[in-house]
């Protein structure tokens, strides 16, 4: 879950009190997070403050990306269509499958012995 707050500014990032580079060491995550700003052509015009929790780094990066896209579309309705076409406003509906009885995990089975 990510909460994204946009303020007019110089492009400063704060994620859970840390900078973008400090919180996400992988460049792929940083690029993916900044996609909505690139599409909306508003890089360096907003200070972004984020509170995120749960999941791993990739899941958090995608949550921040969608939260940022939603905040930008709420600010300026004209960027909604390019963000939608880029898939930045679509929620990933996949969830962890539940564990089934009689199995060690959701789909894994115990080793079969013929004899």
LINTAZI-V285041 format. One record per helix or strand. SS is the DSSP state (2 for helix, 1 for strand). FROM is the first residue (numbers start at 1). TO is the last residue. Records with the same first field share a line. If there is no record, write none. Layout:
SS->FROM-TO  FROM-TO
//
This chain:
1->2-8  13-15  18-18  46-52
2->20-23  27-39  57-75  77-85
//
